């Protein structure tokens, strides 16, 4: 039985190697890193999103474990709840983008994130902190609207290299935010990194109000 399954897997692998996954109709992507003034809002929102991601993935979870003494079992349950909710919710996010647009959806995300970060810093309830963590995980997925915003203003040949730039910007935040936030946590208390996250979220909330204007100025007509 195992030999049959192994042979089928091997044959499937050989079949896959013979396929050409490229789409010849797609525009040829630029081979160089792309920095253009028209993408400034996408760059800046990406940097702020990267900082928020680090606060969520590092400090929110550390808050649950260190401050509220969540066990590995409890954290695993939270992960399972998050994955289950988002399995149903993610398709609805795409529909919401089509219905209300990127600016409104991202405004909802950042307004909610502002409440969440403030809640992390002020709550004394483990139950509230756990609920905030689940809600944080849910609204973070709204950030896909940032990518659809970029796709509306990007030149077709710029999409791949600019996404590479976005990953680089995210890594900049990934290097500095945990170190700085960890030092602040130890020296000034766990609340301060979350208040910093709230301040960054306010900046993001203000900037996303410019999305519709940028789309009107820079939208690339569909082929």
DRENTORMAR-387129 format. One record per residue: y, z, x of N, C-alpha, C in turn. Coordinates in steps of 0.001 Angstrom, whole numbers, padded with zeros to 6 digits, always signed. Layout:
YZXYZXYZX ...
END
This chain:
-001205+000000+000834+000000+000000+000000+001260+000000+000872 +001248+000861+001894+002418+000930+002782+002605-000373+003552 +001490-001020+003909+001585-002296+004615+002214-003365+003738 +001862-003349+002449+002417-004341+001517+003923-004130+001363 +004309-002859+001168+005737-002553+001028+006497-002925+002305 +005911-002605+003462+006560-002949+004725+006701-004444+004908 +005653-005205+004517+005708-006659+004634+006785-007239+003719 +006894-006699+002499+007926-007170+001565+009331-006890+002108 +009504-005705+002701+010811-005373+003290+011145-006316+004446 +010148-006612+005269+010369-007513+006395+010717-008912+005920 +010004-009396+004906+010285-010727+004367+011671-010785+003730 +012037-009698+003053+013381-009641+002454+014446-009686+003537 +014206-008983+004649+015151-008998+005756+015308-010379+006366 +014188-011079+006545+014230-012435+007090+014987-013352+006140 +014713-013212+004846+015413-014019+003837+016918-013760+003897 +017307-012486+004077+018729-012160+004155+019390-012751+005381 +018674-012791+006495+019231-013363+007719+019506-014850+007589 +018767-015512+006727+018936-016956+006558+020080-017313+005618 +020642-016321+004945+021731-016583+004004+023071-016598+004720 +024009-017318+004173+025383-017353+004693+026276-016645+003680 +026719-015418+003977+027488-014644+002989+028955-015040+002897 +029414-015938+003742+030827-016285+003750+031181-017165+002565 +032411-016996+002114+032946-017811+001025+033936-018809+001628 +033572-020068+001614+034393-021099+002258+035711-021339+001531 +035799-020884+000275+037012-021127-000503+038106-020106-000225 +037771-019001+000426+038773-017981+000708+039702-018435+001823 +040985-018039+001778+041915-018438+002847+041518-017823+004171 +041741-018548+005244+041435-018055+006580+042367-016894+006908 +041787-015789+007371+042569-014600+007647+043160-014657+009055 +044351-014083+009176+044991-013998+010474+044164-013131+011411 +044102-013504+012668+043318-012760+013656+044134-011682+014364 +045417-011599+014081+046281-010631+014734+046712-009557+013735 +047073-008391+014274+047620-007323+013437+048927-007809+012806 +049090-007535+011537+050242-008037+010800+051177-006883+010445 +052435-006995+010878+053481-006055+010491+054641-006878+009922 +054889-006710+008640+055979-007447+008009+056860-006489+007219 +058160-006795+007206+059105-005942+006502+058787-005856+005019 +058294-006927+004432+058034-006935+002999+056922-005959+002605 +056127-005487+003582+055037-004556+003295+055419-003105+003593 +056696-002834+003798+057130-001508+004241+056696-000408+003290 +056786-000662+001982+056435+000368+001010+054936+000672+001056 +054130-000365+001220+052685-000165+001341+052361+000660+002581 +053008+000363+003709+052765+001121+004941+053112+002602+004748 +054261+002861+004170+054733+004238+004049+053872+005032+003066 +053536+004412+001936+052675+005089+000967+051284+005328+001539 +050814+004418+002381+049510+004593+003022+049527+005778+003970 +050617+005939+004723+050735+007080+005630+050730+008394+004844 +051495+008459+003773+051537+009671+002963+050202+009932+002280 +049520+008851+001863+048205+009010+001260+047208+009558+002272 +047290+009084+003519+046400+009592+004557+046614+011070+004808 +047864+011510+004795+048157+012932+004984+047603+013743+003822 +047780+013232+002611+047255+013944+001447+045732+014002+001489 +045095+012915+001929+043639+012899+002027+043132+014011+002949 +043838+014210+004061+043413+015241+004995+043576+016636+004407 +044656+016852+003687+044863+018159+003057+043763+018413+002033 +043374+017374+001301+042318+017522+000304+040965+017748+000959 +040597+016888+001903+039248+016947+002460+039054+018127+003408 +040125+018567+004086+039998+019651+005061+040387+020988+004440 +041620+021097+003978+042140+022407+003616+041744+022862+002220 +041612+021945+001273+041196+022357-000069+039777+022924-000030 +038892+022229+000662+037515+022705+000764+037451+024008+001577 +038244+024086+002645+038263+025312+003445+038794+026486+002634 +039741+026213+001735+040255+027259+000854+039137+027822-000015 +038325+026941-000590+037240+027394-001454+036235+028237-000684 +035929+027826+000534+034899+028512+001319+035449+029775+001973 +036601+029670+002603+037134+030788+003383+037826+031833+002516 +038649+031384+001591+039454+032325+000804+038712+032818-000429 +037986+031920-001098+037300+032295-002339+035795+032489-002162 +035307+032342-000933+033907+032638-000599+032911+031822-001418 +033212+030527-001636+032252+029666-002308+031036+029467-001397 +029852+029533-001976+028622+029330-001213+028340+027843-001058 +027402+027517-000166+026980+026126+000001+026456+025575-001319 +025725+026406-002049+025170+025993-003348+026291+025631-004327 +027318+026467-004377+028428+026217-005305+029193+024956-004927 +029442+024774-003628+030141+023574-003172+029323+022323-003483 +028012+022404-003309+027149+021268-003633+027224+020923-005113 +027293+021947-005969+027430+021710-007409+028759+021014-007706 +029827+021445-007032+031131+020796-007218+031058+019314-006829 +030399+019021-005721+030241+017633-005298+029495+016822-006360 +028435+017385-006905+027645+016683-007915+028468+016439-009176 +029271+017436-009563+030149+017257-010731+031154+016140-010465 +031748+016156-009272+032730+015126-008923+032116+013731-008963 +030944+013572-008351+030300+012266-008319+029939+011802-009725 +029448+012726-010547+029073+012362-011911+030263+011914-012740 +031363+012678-012649+032565+012323-013412+033107+010970-012977 +033179+010767-011667+033777+009534-011166+032886+008319-011384 +031588+008523-011517+030701+007406-011831+031072+006797-013179 +031488+007654-014120+031914+007167-015432+033391+006763-015435 +034198+007450-014629+035646+007275-014716+036169+006071-013944 +035564+005741-012815+036114+004693-011956+036324+003350-012644 +035381+002874-013482+035660+001608-014181+036887+001684-015080 +037172+002878-015606+038333+003024-016484+039639+002956-015697 +039594+003324-014404+040808+003278-013589+041281+001843-013438 +040339+000918-013205+040710-000494-013111+041339-001002-014395 +040794-000574-015527+041385-000990-016804+042775-000389-016977 +042947+000836-016508+044259+001477-016629+045310+000745-015805 +044912+000264-014620+045852-000508-013802+046308-001755-014548 +045373-002444-015183+045721-003650-015929+046587-003337-017147 +046387-002159-017724+047092-001821-018953+048507-001286-018691 +048628-000337-017750+049926+000324-017573+050587+000002-016234 +049870-000609-015306+050458-001012-014037+050341+000053-012962 +050563-000383-011732+050394+000505-010586+051412+001637-010555 +052648+001341-010893+053685+002376-010791+053381+003559-011704 +053031+003282-012939+052780+004380-013879+051521+005154-013499 +050474+004433-013081+049235+005125-012743+049426+006003-011504 +050113+005484-010487+050363+006286-009298+051323+007436-009586 +052231+007245-010518+053118+008344-010919+052315+009467-011556 +051339+009100-012372+050452+010115-012963+049676+010836-011869 +049168+010048-010904+048399+010651-009813+049233+011661-009040 +050423+011266-008612+051215+012143-007760+051803+013312-008534 +052113+013119-009805+052582+014247-010615+051477+015286-010754 +050254+014806-010974+049117+015718-011076+048834+016381-009745 +048908+015610-008643+048663+016171-007313+049682+017254-006972 +050923+017094-007431+051942+018106-007190+051550+019433-007837 +051054+019351-009065+050586+020552-009761+049375+021146-009036 +048472+020287-008579+047248+020750-007910+047573+021480-006617 +048416+020897-005773+048753+021540-004504+049463+022868-004732 +050353+022892-005711+051027+024151-006030+050027+025185-006526 +049047+024716-007311+048007+025613-007796+047148+026166-006682 +046776+025311-005725+046012+025785-004570+046738+026931-003864 +048047+026784-003727+048832+027751-002956+049071+029054-003706 +049025+029030-005034+049449+030199-005803+048336+030883-006582 +047238+030200-006857+046219+030810-007708+045437+031890-006961 +045035+032897-007708+044161+033926-007173+042788+033885-007800 +042534+032835-008594+041274+032719-009318+040380+031676-008664 +039147+032047-008382+038189+031103-007826+037853+030013-008838 +037782+030372-010110+037489+029378-011152+038591+028329-011212 +039833+028773-011176+040969+027835-011209+040948+026942-009980 +040665+027520-008816+040613+026732-007591+039523+025668-007672 +038363+026015-008225+037283+025044-008386+037652+023924-009331 +038312+024264-010426+038753+023242-011388+039795+022327-010754 +040705+022920-009989+041715+022115-009295+041060+021156-008308 +040004+021597-007652+039315+020740-006690+038683+019538-007389 +038073+019773-008543+037480+018677-009309+038567+017714-009778 +039661+018265-010288+040767+017422-010759+041375+016638-009610 +041481+017268-008455+042004+016602-007258+041135+015399-006895 +039847+015581-006944+038907+014510-006621+039049+013348-007599 +039267+013686-008860+039388+012648-009889+040643+011805-009670 +041799+012460-009560+043052+011707-009496+043221+010999-008160 +042514+011477-007113+042627+010793-005827+042139+009354-005936 +041197+009105-006832+040685+007750-007002+041724+006803-007614 +042779+007356-008191+043842+006502-008717+044528+005711-007608 +044340+006140-006363+045012+005491-005238+044562+004050-005041 +043509+003624-005742+043119+002212-005664+044264+001325-006145 +045153+001880-006960+046309+001122-007433+047221+000724-006290 +047197+001481-005201+048001+001112-004031+047488-000192-003427 +046184-000394-003434+045604-001628-002901+045913-002811-003814 +045841-002600-005122+046144-003720-006020+047623-004084-005950 +048483-003078-005710+049899-003371-005482+050065-004261-004261 +049373-003907-003183+049478-004714-001966+048971-006134-002200 +047888-006277-002926+047333-007606-003180+048310-008494-003940 +049193-007895-004741+050158-008676-005504+051304-009193-004644 +051591-008517-003532+052730-008937-002704+052289-009577-001393 +050989-009531-001085+050516-009980+000221+050288-011481+000261 +050641-012085+001386+050233-013460+001641+048710-013472+001795 +048023-014485+001262+046549-014486+001296+045957-014275+002682 +046569-014847+003701+046027-014726+005052+046318-013370+005690 +047147-012536+005027+047525-011247+005598+046656-010095+005111 +045799-010338+004128+045114-009216+003472+044222-008449+004443 +043324-009144+005131+042393-008452+006036+043107-007750+007191 +044005-008425+007924+044660-007733+009047+045564-006589+008611 +046191-006705+007447+047051-005620+006993+046225-004434+006531 +045053-004677+005963+044157-003574+005628+043693-002863+006901 +043536-003618+007986+043203-002997+009274+044348-002110+009752 +045579-002576+009548+046744-001764+009876+046755-000489+009039 +046402-000610+007751+046369+000556+006861+045366+001586+007355 +044212+001123+007843+043224+002048+008391+043763+002757+009630 +044503+002023+010452+045112+002632+011635+046115+003701+011233 +046932+003405+010234+047914+004376+009740+047203+005616+009206 +046103+005414+008476+045331+006547+007973+044807+007416+009106 +044388+006772+010193+043854+007531+011323+044942+008321+012040 +046169+007827+012005+047282+008587+012572+047414+009922+011838 +047381+009852+010505+047446+011087+009711+046224+011960+009966 +045056+011329+010139+043819+012087+010357+043838+012862+011658 +044604+012400+012643+044677+013081+013935+045644+014258+013880 +046810+014057+013275+047864+015060+013373+047824+016116+012268 +047511+015719+011039+047599+016654+009915+046629+017829+010041 +045334+017616+010340+044441+018778+010462+044870+019753+011554 +045312+019231+012697+045726+020110+013799+046966+020903+013410 +047983+020207+012913+049220+020875+012525+048981+021841+011369 +048247+021377+010373+047971+022232+009219+047138+023443+009579 +046164+023258+010475+045351+024391+010895+046158+025445+011620 +047066+025009+012487+047937+025951+013194+048835+026700+012215 +049394+025972+011251+050268+026604+010254+049469+027583+009397 +048240+027208+009046+047363+028084+008243+047180+029420+008954 +046884+029380+010241+046613+030595+011009+047884+031420+011224 +048976+030737+011530+050197+031449+011910+051010+031934+010715 +051017+031161+009624+051929+031469+008522+051233+031676+007172 +049925+031473+007111+049216+031697+005852+048698+030401+005253 +047640+030533+004463+046982+029341+003907+047842+028605+002895 +048837+029289+002320+049639+028638+001272+050514+027514+001810 +050983+027657+003058+051991+026731+003578+051488+025290+003669 +050260+025012+004149+049800+023617+004166+049797+022969+002784 +049518+023767+001758+049512+023194+000408+050930+022955-000114 +051858+023827+000252+053250+023558-000103+053757+022321+000642 +053296+022132+001883+053627+020909+002610+053047+019691+001893 +051816+019813+001413+051215+018727+000644+052010+018427-000617 +052515+019478-001267+053343+019277-002462+054623+018528-002114 +055215+018863-000968+056444+018177-000543+056171+016704-000251 +055061+016417+000447+054698+015021+000721+054429+014267-000576 +053832+014959-001538+053540+014329-002832+054830+013985-003564 +055833+014844-003443+057138+014537-004051+057728+013265-003444 +057581+013119-002129+058064+011899-001469+057321+010683-001998 +056011+010790-002142+055212+009679-002655+055619+009344-004082 +055829+010374-004889+056212+010160-006287+057538+009412-006380 +058470+009744-005499+059751+009034-005499+059576+007584-005046 +058753+007366-004037+058585+006015-003490+057861+005078-004443 +056896+005580-005214+056145+004672-006093+057025+004119-007210 +058171+004742-007453+059071+004208-008465+059660+002858-008043 +059506+002516-006761+060010+001236-006249+058975+000120-006334 +057770+000430-006792+056696-000553-006774+057019-001769-007630 +057491-001558-008847+057791-002694-009722+058858-003602-009113 +059866-002991-008490+060914-003782-007838+060342-004623-006709 +059460-004010-005892+058868-004737-004773+057973-005876-005254 +057275-005660-006356+056438-006729-006903+057304-007884-007387 +058405-007569-008046+059306-008624-008523+059912-009412-007372 +060239-008713-006276+060886-009376-005143+059880-010169-004294 +058658-009680-004185+057741-010218-003184+056416-010740-003739 +056264-010775-005048+054988-011201-005611+054640-012612-005154 +053354-012769-004781+052865-014072-004344+052187-014748-005529 +052634-015972-005907+052010-016644-007066+050517-016850-006848 +049745-016685-007914+048307-016913-007834+048018-018395-007729 +047002-018692-006915+046633-020105-006734+046014-020659-008006 
END
